[in-house]
Amino acid sequence: MAADRRPEDMSRITTPELADAFIEEQVKEVRAQVGDKKVLLALSGGVDSSVVAALLIKAIGQQLVCVHVNHGLLRKGEPEQVIEVFQNQMKANLIYVDATDRFLDKLAGVDEPEKKRMIIGNEFIEVFAEEARKLDGIEFLAQGTIWPDILESEKGIKAHHNAGGLPEDMKFELVEPVKILFKDEVRVVGKQLGLPDNMVFRQPFPGPGLGVRCPGAITRDRLEAVRESDAILREEFAKNGLEGKVWQYFTVVPDFKSTGIKDGKRAFEWSVIIRAVNTTDAMTATVENIPYDLMCHLTERITHEVKGVNRVLYDFTPKPTGTIEFE
Ligand code: XMP
């Protein structure tokens, strides 16, 4: 079994050599814990679960079963990247579940933010549990728990978000190979395991995904406007040296329309709101000073390339009084 707590004298993993040593040690420990049994992992494509997947593929190969649930609220290209990296390149045993319709049907007409989050969370567990029940001989559940998760749950700041959630009758022993690592260490280990930079160094992305960036009741066309405008923003931030510099950036498409003009005709369409913030702990945040020319270019692209959008706005609100997300 891996150490339950981070040793007080453990030095920070900052170099490829230290990452290699950690990987080697964990590979041994996971093999000793799991033997020839099977391990299940919910692979979201986020940093922590991706690093756990890569580590376990190295340690136990086909004994790991990854389940990637696409809830329809992922960013453009995300499910494709999970399949490319883990199935095609790392040859993982990956089950891909496109549950988009299930999630969007359940969310239809629901405009209350907390209710939306609850539906997404519960449905996720249900889809994952259904997939787990179809499999034989799974005895372990791998999780991307990291050291701050454990510290925060001990302090009562948040429930240990990885632990639990599955139905009572589904009892697995946990495999948590990165649980004594800080986030920056997880990234160094992930890079050393061969994961692509845009997976290892990605900005935070909430579990309920684009669902919280499509305020009010989600519709497929407005969700598409969020996804497409977000893809343009990410592309332009990467091209202009802001990727990796700005802590979190995204677009929001609220449920209101205004009058504009397109091709000489009245266009009654949505506005895209750009949000770009910096923070260290997400408790407070300041607004990024996006260069004016880039703002104009983003506006030009979004209003011309995203269907149903005729305006672009910038959210100048720090946290507080705003929150980082918009809903
Ligand atoms: P707020 O909006 O509370 O966000 O200032 C702080 C950080 O948490 C993320 N966030 C979420 N993450 N589920 C998540 O997994 C959620 O419901 C959720 N809401 C906010 C947000 O993206 C930011 O990084």
Boltz pocket constraint, residues with backbone or C-beta under 6 A from the ligand:
constraints:
  - pocket:
      binder: B
      contacts: [[A, 117], [A, 204], [A, 205], [A, 206], [A, 207], [A, 208], [A, 212], [A, 248], [A, 282], [A, 319], [A, 322], [A, 323], [A, 324], [A, 325], [A, 326]]
      max_distance: 6.0
